[in-house]
Amino acid sequence: MVDVQNRPDERGIPINKVGVKQLKYPIVVLDRAHEKQQTVAEVSLSVSLPHHFKGTHMSRFVEVLNEHHDEMTMWTLPTILHKLKERLDAESAHVEFTFPYFIEKRAPVSKAIGLMDYQTTFIGETYSDRDIFILKVNVPVTSLCPCSKEISDYGAHNQRGEVTIEVQCKENEMIWIEEVVEIAESSASAPVYALLKRPDERFVTMQAYDNPAFVEDIVRNVALQLKADERVVWFRVHAENFESIHNHNAFAMVEWRREN
């Protein structure tokens, strides 16, 4: 049959990324407590397209994905990326897998168990000279305003927030999703739980009151922990508070790369 995609294009404009996105797909990821976890990802797969090609072959993206869905890690993503480059005759390839990752959390006092879901993304890129893997995790947290606590006769306003951590490790090193969650939660005023009894609510409320934190404090706290981890070569951390007494949100961001 006629292959229209392989016809020459005379406009002389290369395309940075072309591919498929919003593809729902079941995958298996590593789980620190249970070895492996099954989940469903929203997938984006793309490659670069040289200026002389009219189009790419979209079906080949799904073919490659079908061959490697049984385990998605920082070690298997390069294989997928290299196959995309080879099958589609591209100089670079990019993949993103965004999925809910579930962790069992015990309430601080009652020890009741609930499942917390954390939106997680595996980001992979490959070029002629290097492969890149970035782990991205969104972690809900509680923050209590230090200024409100300082100026109020009693109480202080608090709110739920979200800490987004993107981290790249050295080659052949990895950081667990659970570790990233722990770093984010320990950097805020208090964690967020799926299940709390009344004694737990009392504990968490007082924990937040004893640990007030601006968004600036949260990103700096995360940054200190990641910089101290020798596995980490780059990170970006973003904290956002969904303000409870303002008609706007507050945010802060820090990005860092380890010097060679």
BALUMBA-780892 format. One line per 4 residues: number of its first residue (from 1); for each residue x, y, z of C-alpha. Coordinates in nm, 3 decimals, decimal comma, always signed. Example, Ala and Ser with C-alpha at 12.3 -4.5 7.8 and 13.67 -1.06 7.14 Angstrom:
2
1> +1,230/-0,450/+0,780 | +1,367/-0,106/+0,714
END
This chain:
260
1> +0,000/+0,000/+0,000 | +0,107/+0,361/-0,051 | +0,314/+0,499/+0,240 | +0,220/+0,868/+0,250
5> +0,425/+0,938/+0,565 | +0,749/+0,856/+0,385 | +0,686/+1,100/+0,104 | +0,933/+1,390/+0,093
9> +0,837/+1,730/+0,235 | +0,973/+2,041/+0,063 | +0,898/+2,299/+0,334 | +1,230/+2,243/+0,513
13> +1,093/+2,256/+0,868 | +1,196/+1,984/+1,117 | +0,948/+1,894/+1,393 | +1,072/+1,870/+1,753
17> +0,807/+1,626/+1,873 | +0,536/+1,429/+1,696 | +0,352/+1,131/+1,836 | +0,054/+1,012/+2,040
21> -0,081/+1,132/+2,376 | -0,366/+1,068/+2,622 | -0,332/+0,695/+2,561 | -0,463/+0,497/+2,860
25> -0,257/+0,184/+2,922 | -0,210/-0,071/+3,205 | +0,147/-0,086/+3,338 | +0,345/-0,246/+3,620
29> +0,583/-0,035/+3,834 | +0,821/-0,116/+4,118 | +0,674/-0,093/+4,468 | +0,910/-0,063/+4,769
33> +0,674/-0,252/+5,003 | +0,521/-0,508/+4,767 | +0,784/-0,539/+4,491 | +0,542/-0,452/+4,208
37> +0,219/-0,256/+4,164 | -0,029/-0,264/+3,878 | -0,177/+0,067/+3,772 | -0,309/+0,250/+3,466
41> -0,106/+0,527/+3,301 | -0,188/+0,808/+3,064 | +0,088/+0,777/+2,808 | +0,258/+1,024/+2,573
45> +0,509/+0,897/+2,315 | +0,688/+1,116/+2,063 | +0,994/+1,144/+1,838 | +1,165/+1,416/+1,640
49> +1,088/+1,430/+1,267 | +1,352/+1,539/+1,012 | +1,253/+1,819/+0,777 | +1,251/+1,593/+0,470
53> +0,983/+1,351/+0,600 | +0,615/+1,434/+0,557 | +0,496/+1,239/+0,861 | +0,565/+0,967/+1,115
57> +0,409/+0,622/+1,158 | +0,170/+0,655/+1,453 | +0,092/+0,283/+1,482 | +0,455/+0,203/+1,563
61> +0,434/+0,395/+1,892 | +0,169/+0,157/+2,022 | +0,353/-0,146/+1,884 | +0,662/-0,057/+2,087
65> +0,452/+0,011/+2,398 | +0,282/-0,329/+2,366 | +0,621/-0,499/+2,389 | +0,723/-0,340/+2,722
69> +0,419/-0,265/+2,938 | +0,495/-0,542/+3,189 | +0,748/-0,329/+3,383 | +0,811/+0,046/+3,370
73> +1,127/+0,162/+3,548 | +1,422/+0,393/+3,492 | +1,602/+0,089/+3,349 | +1,333/-0,024/+3,102
77> +1,242/+0,322/+2,968 | +1,570/+0,358/+2,770 | +1,486/+0,036/+2,583 | +1,149/+0,180/+2,482
81> +1,311/+0,509/+2,380 | +1,581/+0,342/+2,171 | +1,325/+0,125/+1,995 | +1,113/+0,430/+1,914
85> +1,418/+0,600/+1,763 | +1,504/+0,291/+1,560 | +1,152/+0,207/+1,439 | +1,074/+0,566/+1,347
89> +1,417/+0,664/+1,214 | +1,438/+0,957/+1,459 | +1,724/+1,143/+1,627 | +1,545/+1,177/+1,962
93> +1,249/+1,028/+2,147 | +1,039/+1,134/+2,447 | +0,796/+0,937/+2,668 | +0,577/+1,024/+2,965
97> +0,378/+0,783/+3,181 | +0,146/+0,953/+3,433 | -0,033/+0,725/+3,677 | -0,179/+0,700/+4,029
101> +0,061/+0,526/+4,267 | -0,093/+0,389/+4,587 | +0,077/+0,375/+4,927 | -0,066/+0,228/+5,248
105> -0,057/+0,491/+5,524 | -0,127/+0,440/+5,890 | -0,299/+0,712/+6,089 | -0,062/+0,857/+6,350
109> -0,257/+0,755/+6,663 | -0,523/+0,493/+6,580 | -0,296/+0,327/+6,322 | -0,596/+0,286/+6,093
113> -0,481/+0,199/+5,741 | -0,589/+0,389/+5,432 | -0,468/+0,398/+5,074 | -0,324/+0,730/+4,954
117> -0,283/+0,789/+4,582 | -0,001/+1,005/+4,449 | +0,005/+1,126/+4,090 | +0,337/+1,009/+3,952
121> +0,507/+1,062/+3,617 | +0,799/+0,881/+3,457 | +0,965/+1,109/+3,200 | +1,220/+0,963/+2,960
125> +1,422/+1,123/+2,681 | +1,695/+0,991/+2,456 | +1,929/+1,175/+2,222 | +2,232/+1,070/+2,022
129> +2,464/+1,111/+2,320 | +2,256/+1,054/+2,635 | +1,948/+0,910/+2,804 | +1,750/+1,104/+3,066
133> +1,506/+0,970/+3,326 | +1,308/+1,202/+3,555 | +1,075/+1,095/+3,834 | +0,794/+1,341/+3,909
137> +0,562/+1,302/+4,209 | +0,275/+1,525/+4,327 | +0,231/+1,505/+4,706 | -0,063/+1,663/+4,894
141> +0,038/+1,823/+5,226 | -0,093/+2,048/+5,501 | +0,064/+2,388/+5,566 | -0,001/+2,631/+5,850
145> +0,082/+2,998/+5,803 | +0,363/+3,120/+6,035 | +0,247/+3,481/+6,004 | -0,112/+3,394/+6,099
149> +0,013/+3,201/+6,403 | +0,236/+3,489/+6,512 | -0,025/+3,764/+6,493 | -0,335/+3,577/+6,615
153> -0,450/+3,560/+6,978 | -0,543/+3,197/+6,915 | -0,543/+2,961/+6,617 | -0,388/+3,009/+6,276
157> -0,513/+2,958/+5,923 | -0,401/+2,644/+5,748 | -0,473/+2,484/+5,415 | -0,406/+2,187/+5,196
161> -0,123/+2,228/+4,950 | +0,067/+2,028/+4,692 | +0,438/+1,968/+4,659 | +0,559/+1,862/+4,315
165> +0,907/+1,712/+4,305 | +1,096/+1,627/+3,986 | +1,424/+1,446/+4,040 | +1,698/+1,299/+3,823
169> +1,951/+1,055/+3,968 | +2,296/+0,943/+3,864 | +2,324/+0,665/+3,608 | +2,239/+0,326/+3,763
173> +2,099/+0,495/+4,075 | +1,731/+0,529/+4,164 | +1,511/+0,694/+4,423 | +1,185/+0,531/+4,532
177> +0,851/+0,705/+4,487 | +0,797/+0,644/+4,860 | +1,118/+0,834/+4,941 | +1,002/+1,137/+4,743
181> +0,668/+1,131/+4,925 | +0,842/+1,114/+5,263 | +1,067/+1,409/+5,173 | +0,770/+1,623/+5,071
185> +0,560/+1,536/+5,376 | +0,844/+1,598/+5,622 | +0,905/+1,939/+5,465 | +0,551/+2,069/+5,521
189> +0,352/+2,137/+5,838 | +0,186/+1,794/+5,838 | +0,105/+1,505/+5,604 | -0,235/+1,438/+5,447
193> -0,406/+1,104/+5,520 | -0,678/+0,896/+5,357 | -0,830/+0,785/+5,690 | -0,827/+0,965/+6,025
197> -1,014/+0,896/+6,350 | -1,081/+1,177/+6,599 | -0,758/+1,117/+6,797 | -0,570/+1,129/+6,466
201> -0,734/+1,458/+6,366 | -0,631/+1,607/+6,700 | -0,273/+1,488/+6,648 | -0,245/+1,620/+6,291
205> -0,402/+1,956/+6,381 | -0,151/+2,010/+6,661 | +0,135/+1,878/+6,450 | +0,062/+2,142/+6,185
209> +0,034/+2,413/+6,454 | +0,377/+2,314/+6,590 | +0,533/+2,319/+6,242 | +0,422/+2,637/+6,061
213> +0,562/+2,670/+5,710 | +0,536/+2,915/+5,420 | +0,565/+2,776/+5,067 | +0,916/+2,924/+5,076
217> +0,996/+2,708/+5,378 | +0,860/+2,396/+5,213 | +1,066/+2,420/+4,894 | +1,380/+2,505/+5,091
221> +1,324/+2,208/+5,323 | +1,285/+1,975/+5,026 | +1,589/+2,125/+4,853 | +1,812/+2,067/+5,157
225> +1,720/+1,697/+5,169 | +1,767/+1,639/+4,797 | +2,097/+1,826/+4,782 | +2,229/+1,605/+5,062
229> +2,141/+1,289/+4,867 | +2,445/+1,186/+4,661 | +2,222/+0,997/+4,417 | +2,057/+1,318/+4,298
233> +2,207/+1,518/+4,010 | +1,913/+1,751/+3,938 | +1,578/+1,845/+4,088 | +1,295/+2,093/+4,060
237> +1,054/+2,139/+4,351 | +0,732/+2,340/+4,336 | +0,503/+2,403/+4,633 | +0,153/+2,550/+4,603
241> -0,089/+2,637/+4,883 | -0,461/+2,634/+4,804 | -0,518/+2,932/+5,029 | -0,807/+2,914/+5,276
245> -0,853/+3,288/+5,350 | -0,723/+3,445/+5,026 | -0,878/+3,449/+4,681 | -0,551/+3,331/+4,529
249> -0,291/+3,058/+4,574 | +0,067/+3,100/+4,693 | +0,359/+2,914/+4,533 | +0,738/+2,884/+4,534
253> +0,985/+2,694/+4,315 | +1,350/+2,588/+4,344 | +1,561/+2,422/+4,074 | +1,914/+2,287/+4,127
257> +2,181/+2,090/+3,944 | +2,484/+1,926/+4,101 | +2,817/+2,062/+3,978 | +3,045/+1,802/+3,821
END
